């Protein structure tokens, strides 16, 4: 549906996007995930038609839209700061795009009411937008960008300015509303957990472009590079030449992987005590750190050959400094290119 | 895209063309008349100027009275600013806001107000004479330098007070408290902490007050007369009474150059001021000890007396005739008094002023809005626009008026006989005020609002009408009111360009004061009160609409 081909962009002399390509399928939510400053927002602005100086091609249904001005594209964009019109009421904000399409009063009123119901803001239509809470503003901004029934919805860090508790809840709700509307969407975030919750597919970006495009589970289990693994919070990444790895790989029968650039020991394959998998390797290690995260402990243990492993466990029967048993499954060992 | 760019070009051209024809061209004409009076380079006017003790004296006196006004203003304003910045008390905002009133009062009104308060037959002398049964005037300020200085202080006190109070609140008092802990007494605090800390604010306020006093015209013309002629008054006499245009032009040139120099100094002090204010939070406490309360009371009383005494005197004088309350003065405005040199009845001048003010306001708003967008735009030239559009503010009204009559009196632009020349000259003076009122509002509109509108299907014109204009509403209203007030009270330029039937209120007041007889004088009082009320109403509107803390002056 949307094709971004080899797009590059620079602010003055500073490159902000280098040769980015991306394809969004109809009815799919794609996440652009990357650190701040990697050009995610710039890409959205280019697609929306707010940045017009760029190299490369942006096509919608096969048609190059470079010459189409932003107001004729029919794309919805939800701004990071929400950009609610301060001089208009909640209803006025939502109706804005409908008015521009020349809809009649009755139609607009009906449409606004139905949108307010969809985003869960019944009875707030005449409120002043300045008096809304952060979460309410976010919903108004969403309703406003949904109102004109856009061909493509873009959301720029829509939950960025909200507190963590609200974020988890709203991420799910956002996904449900977008899916109910049957829209194609691009969702920008720097938080991988938010991306997992919302996206059908995730594109991990850095300044050089899209590094991996995959379904959330695939991305997590099979990161395509050391950069992606680290960005997803998978910290057990070692350079393959590292001598500390040798014995472990030999014992797991993975000695042939020593010529990969990087090795990831995936935390999903590491467990506390005896492993569930039959061919798992049991090691003795010293518990170095334990951070309580509520639903689990985040543990760091150092093996005899000085490998530092990070993984999670439900309980913590040992104290920091104790010798513990750790089992590593052969599936946990993933060779990664650079 | 191409069409939008083309349209923008045409719009941008309007304020530039206006400035070119009605500001640059008259100024160049002044240069021309002063440097080439007969078509050839001729510096004799300058030689005459520089070799004459009289004109050197005029220049020195201009500087002297401005310096004196500045010193007295700062001396009074600094302690009051300390009180306002340091202490929180009921009515503080009101007091600070009221202190700005003189800013919108026409010079003619203020001059006359002080004459009715402190003049030989002024309210104060009358009161003292009755009270102590004296047969002479205890206060002899009429036609003295002191009277001029007092009027200048009245004008500039608020300007200094606002700048210093704002800066002081921003700087805060923690440094002072630290010094106190280290053993500094009150004297040491002033000498070693407060004054050095305040230097940027004092400098900035001082330069501004100096500029205003340097170019003061109405006050000096009415309260001083030719004996106290400043450059400004001298230009007027030479051009209008002596008809010595080359000399007047040479004096104008001196005036323009001095103003330019002072504006450069002012701009540089402005920059330092903003640097210091960047990081600060306001701290004000309640006055507790008797000494603190006494000090506060004195400050509040000083501000109130300085502010209201002359205005009340003017109002009283206008309605009390021979000890009786009598509105005959006002009734007489509808007719021309006998022996008056005026061509019209004073009341007609009110209609003139209203008409001109509305026209000037409209033009200034249109041009000011476009100019504000030019300044806010991110084009390569946007840096130039701001100082360019502020130039009329840095040119004295008399110079502008003089430039108008020597430049616009022959084809292709012969406006000398047309009344249009008056609102045009007012527009020029009002334009910087409109821009300074609109810009703060314009700067608070985030770019993302316009972009959001665009993604929702708004064309650039749509977004201008549905986003920008509603959000600029307050700024536009403040700018409009300012433009209206400036036009109503404008005196210096009007005196040159307003002729016969098209005279404005301030010009009529001045002419009435020159007429012989009490009837004219009383008419002048009544007219002044009318003008004062109009401006006071405008002031209330401005103060109510102004976004708190945002005033770019």
Interface residues (C-beta under 8 A of the other chain):
Chain A: X48 X49 X50 X69 X70 X71 X72 X73 X74 X75 X76 X77 X79 X81 X83 X85 X86 X87 X96 X97 X100 X101 X144 X145 X147 X148
Chain B: X1 X446 X448 X449 X451 X452 X453 X454 X455 X456 X457 X458 X459 X462 X466 X467 X470 X471 X473
